[in-house]
Amino acid sequence: MKLSVSHRTFYRYTSPVVQSQHLIHLSPRASERQTILNHSLLIEPAPAGRYDGIDAFGNAMAILDIELPHKELVLHARSTVETIAPPKTDFAASSAWDRLDEALGRNGAIPLDVVPYRCGSRLTTASLDIADYAALSFAPETPVLAGAMDLTLRIYREFIFDPTATDLSTPVLEVFRHRRGVCQDFAHFALACLRAMRIPARYVSGYILTRPPEGMPRLQGADASHAWISVWAPETGWVDLDPTNGIAVTDEHVTVACGRDYDDVSPISGLLLGGGDHDVTVGVDVAPV
C-alpha cells in the first residue's frame, strides 16, 4: 500500500522567541516492510543551521537551530511511504516468556539492541498492581508473543479511548487507575506491563490510515499521530501490536520512530530563549495514493 502523510505543527507564542533549538522526529523509518519514496520538511522561519542524522535508536532525526526572532513556528512534514503487511506470525510458536533469558543467551551474548527495552523507563515504570495485571496474561510457559497479544486484547477491551482524560504529563499509574486515555497512554501502559515481566518491548510512533464510516466521505485532516508497541521474540525479532485497536500492525500503519517511550521519539522537542506561553495546533492527514 502507498500512503501519503502530511503532518503540520503550528506554534504561536505570546512573546518573541529570540533563539531556539529543536530535535525533530518526523521522517518515517525505513525498514523491511516500509520504503520511503519521498520526504520533505518545511520550516518557517528557516533555520540558520540544520543537521540530519540517525539517533541512538536507529531513527531518522533532524536538529534545527533557529536564530531569527519569531512569534510563530511552522513545521510541515510530507512523506510518501510504501508499506507491506507483516508476515503471518504464529504467536504460539514463540519462546516461553519465562525462558527468555535462556533464549537471549543461546548464542553466547544478549543482542545489544534488545537490552534497553527490557527495563522500565521514566514513562513506563510499573507498580506492583501493574505487574499483577500483566501476570494475568503470562502464566508459566506462555509463549511470549501469545501473552503479549492477550495483553493487547485485554487493554483494548478494558480501557476506554478518551482524549479528554489525559495529557502528555499523565503518569501511567493514573492511566491504569482510571482505565482511560489515548494511544500513547495505552502503549506506555502495555510497555510497563511487559517490562515488569522482563519482556523486551519498545514504543513505536507513527500514523494509521483512518477509514470513514461506511457511506461517509473521508474528511481531510481528520487523522492524528498514533502509537503502538513492538515485542521481541528470538524466533521472529520485533513484532508490532496495537493496543488501541486490539490488533497486530498492518500495512495501514506507518512507522516514524522507535524508542523506550515517548521521550525518545517525540515529534518535536527543544529549548527556547523567550516565547512566554504558547499554543500549538497539529493537523495530520493520511491518505492512500
C-alpha positions in Angstrom: 0.0 0.0 0.0 1.2 3.5 -0.8 0.3 6.2 1.7 0.7 9.9 1.7 1.3 11.6 5.1 1.0 15.2 5.9 1.9 16.4 9.5 1.7 20.1 10.1 2.5 21.6 13.5 1.9 25.3 14.2 3.2 27.1 17.4 2.1 30.6 18.3 4.0 32.3 21.2 2.8 35.2 23.4 6.2 36.9 23.1 9.1 36.6 20.6 11.3 33.6 20.7 14.8 35.0 20.3 16.5 31.7 19.6 15.5 28.1 19.6 17.0 24.6 19.1 14.8 21.6 18.2 15.1 17.9 17.9 12.7 16.6 15.2 11.4 13.0 14.6 9.1 13.5 11.6 10.7 11.4 8.9 9.3 7.8 8.6 11.7 5.0 9.5 12.9 2.8 6.6 12.6 -1.0 7.3 12.0 -4.3 5.5 8.2 -3.6 5.4 8.4 0.2 4.8 10.0 2.1 1.9 10.3 5.9 2.0 9.5 7.1 -1.5 9.9 10.8 -0.6 10.0 13.1 2.4 10.2 16.9 2.8 10.2 19.2 5.9 9.1 22.8 5.5 10.3 25.0 8.4 9.2 28.7 8.9 11.2 30.7 9.9 14.0 28.9 8.1 16.7 27.6 10.5 20.2 29.1 10.4 21.6 25.5 10.8 20.2 22.0 10.3 21.8 18.6 10.9 20.1 15.4 9.6 21.2 12.1 11.0 20.3 8.9 12.8 19.8 8.8 16.5 20.9 6.1 19.0 17.7 4.0 18.3 18.1 4.0 14.6 15.6 6.7 13.8 15.9 9.5 11.3 16.2 12.8 13.1 16.9 16.5 12.4 18.5 19.1 14.7 17.4 22.7 14.0 19.0 26.0 15.1 16.6 28.9 14.6 18.2 32.3 15.2 15.6 34.6 13.7 13.2 36.1 16.4 9.7 34.8 15.8 6.3 34.6 17.4 5.1 31.7 15.1 6.8 28.5 14.1 5.5 26.1 11.4 6.9 22.6 10.7 5.2 20.8 7.9 6.4 17.2 7.1 5.2 15.5 4.0 6.0 11.9 3.2 5.0 9.2 0.7 5.6 5.7 2.0 5.1 2.2 0.6 4.2 -0.4 3.2 4.0 -4.1 3.2 1.8 -6.1 5.6 4.0 -8.0 8.1 4.2 -11.8 7.5 1.7 -14.0 9.4 3.2 -14.9 12.8 2.4 -18.0 14.8 2.3 -16.4 18.2 2.1 -19.8 19.9 5.4 -20.8 18.4 7.5 -18.2 20.2 9.7 -18.9 23.2 8.1 -19.1 26.6 8.3 -15.7 28.3 9.9 -17.2 31.5 12.7 -18.8 29.4 13.7 -15.7 27.5 17.0 -15.4 29.4 17.9 -18.8 28.0 16.8 -17.8 24.5 18.6 -14.4 24.7 21.9 -16.0 25.7 21.6 -19.0 23.4 24.3 -17.7 21.0 26.6 -16.6 23.9 25.5 -13.0 24.0 22.4 -11.0 24.5 21.6 -8.8 21.4 22.6 -5.3 22.3 19.6 -3.7 20.5 17.3 -5.7 22.7 18.8 -5.0 26.2 17.5 -1.4 26.7 13.9 -2.5 26.1 13.7 -4.9 29.0 14.0 -2.2 31.6 11.4 0.4 32.8 11.9 4.0 31.7 10.7 7.3 33.1 7.3 6.9 31.5 6.9 3.1 31.8 7.7 2.4 35.5 5.4 -0.4 36.8 3.9 -0.6 40.2 3.1 -4.0 41.9 -0.5 -3.6 40.8 0.6 -3.2 37.2 2.8 -6.2 37.5 -0.1 -8.2 38.8 -2.3 -7.1 35.9 0.4 -8.1 33.4 0.9 -11.5 35.1 -2.7 -12.5 34.1 -1.5 -12.8 30.5 1.7 -14.6 31.3 1.1 -17.9 33.1 4.3 -20.1 33.3 5.4 -21.4 29.9 3.1 -19.0 28.0 4.7 -18.1 24.6 5.9 -14.5 24.8 4.0 -13.3 21.7 0.8 -15.1 22.7 1.0 -13.5 26.1 1.7 -10.1 24.5 -1.3 -10.4 22.2 -3.5 -11.4 25.1 -2.4 -8.3 27.0 -3.0 -6.2 23.9 -6.6 -7.5 23.6 -7.3 -7.0 27.3 -6.2 -3.4 27.1 -8.4 -2.9 24.0 -11.4 -4.4 25.8 -11.0 -2.9 29.3 -9.6 0.6 28.6 -11.7 3.5 27.1 -10.3 5.8 24.4 -10.9 9.3 25.9 -8.8 12.3 24.6 -10.0 14.4 27.5 -8.8 12.0 30.2 -5.0 12.6 29.9 -2.3 14.8 28.6 1.4 14.3 28.0 2.2 14.6 31.7 -0.3 11.9 32.9 1.6 9.1 34.6 1.0 5.5 33.6 -0.3 4.7 37.1 -3.1 7.2 36.7 -4.0 5.7 33.3 -4.2 2.3 34.9 -6.3 3.6 37.8 -8.9 5.2 35.5 -8.7 2.9 32.5 -8.9 5.8 30.2 -6.5 7.6 27.8 -5.3 7.7 24.2 -2.9 5.6 22.1 0.2 7.0 23.7 -1.2 6.1 27.2 -2.1 2.6 26.2 1.3 2.0 24.6 3.1 3.2 27.7 0.8 1.0 29.9 1.5 -2.1 27.8 5.2 -1.4 28.0 5.1 -1.1 31.7 3.3 -4.4 31.9 5.7 -6.2 29.6 8.8 -4.8 31.2 7.5 -5.8 34.6 7.8 -9.3 33.2 11.3 -8.5 31.8 10.0 -8.9 28.2 11.7 -6.7 25.6 9.3 -4.2 24.2 9.6 -0.8 22.6 7.5 2.2 21.9 6.6 3.0 18.3 5.3 6.3 17.0 3.7 6.8 13.6 0.4 7.0 11.9 -2.5 4.8 10.9 -4.9 5.2 8.0 -8.3 6.2 9.4 -11.3 4.9 7.4 -14.6 6.8 7.5 -17.9 5.1 8.4 -19.4 3.3 5.5 -21.2 5.7 3.1 -19.5 8.7 4.6 -16.8 10.8 2.9 -13.3 10.8 4.2 -12.5 14.0 6.0 -9.2 15.6 5.2 -7.1 16.4 8.3 -9.2 14.1 10.5 -6.3 11.8 11.2 -3.8 12.0 14.1 -0.4 10.7 15.2 -0.6 7.2 16.5 1.5 5.0 18.9 1.8 1.3 19.5 4.3 -1.3 20.8 6.8 -3.8 19.4 7.6 -7.0 21.2 10.7 -9.1 20.7 10.9 -12.9 20.4 14.0 -14.8 19.4 12.2 -16.7 16.6 10.7 -13.5 14.9 12.6 -10.5 16.1 10.3 -7.5 16.6 6.5 -7.9 16.2 4.3 -4.8 16.3 1.0 -4.8 18.3 -1.6 -2.0 18.5 -3.4 -2.0 22.0 -5.6 1.0 20.9 -7.2 -1.1 18.2 -6.6 -4.6 19.6 -4.8 -5.8 16.5 -1.4 -6.8 15.1 0.0 -3.9 13.0 -1.0 -4.0 9.3 0.1 -2.2 6.1 -2.1 0.7 7.1 0.4 1.6 9.9 3.3 4.0 9.1 6.2 3.8 11.5 8.1 7.0 12.2 10.4 6.1 15.2 11.0 3.5 17.9 12.4 4.1 21.4 12.0 3.2 25.1 9.0 5.6 25.4 7.6 8.9 24.0 10.5 10.9 25.4 12.9 9.1 22.9 10.7 9.8 19.8 8.8 13.0 20.5 8.0 14.6 17.1 9.3 18.0 18.2 11.2 18.9 21.3 13.6 21.7 22.1 14.9 24.6 24.0 13.6 28.2 23.7 15.0 31.6 24.7 11.9 33.7 25.2 8.5 32.9 23.9 6.4 33.1 27.0 3.3 31.0 26.8 2.3 29.2 23.6 -0.5 27.5 21.8 0.1 24.5 19.4 -2.1 23.2 16.6 -1.4 19.9 14.9 -3.0 18.6 11.7 -2.4 15.1 10.4 -3.7 13.6 7.2 -3.0 10.1 6.0 -4.4 9.0 2.6 -3.9 6.2 0.1 -2.0 7.2 -3.0 
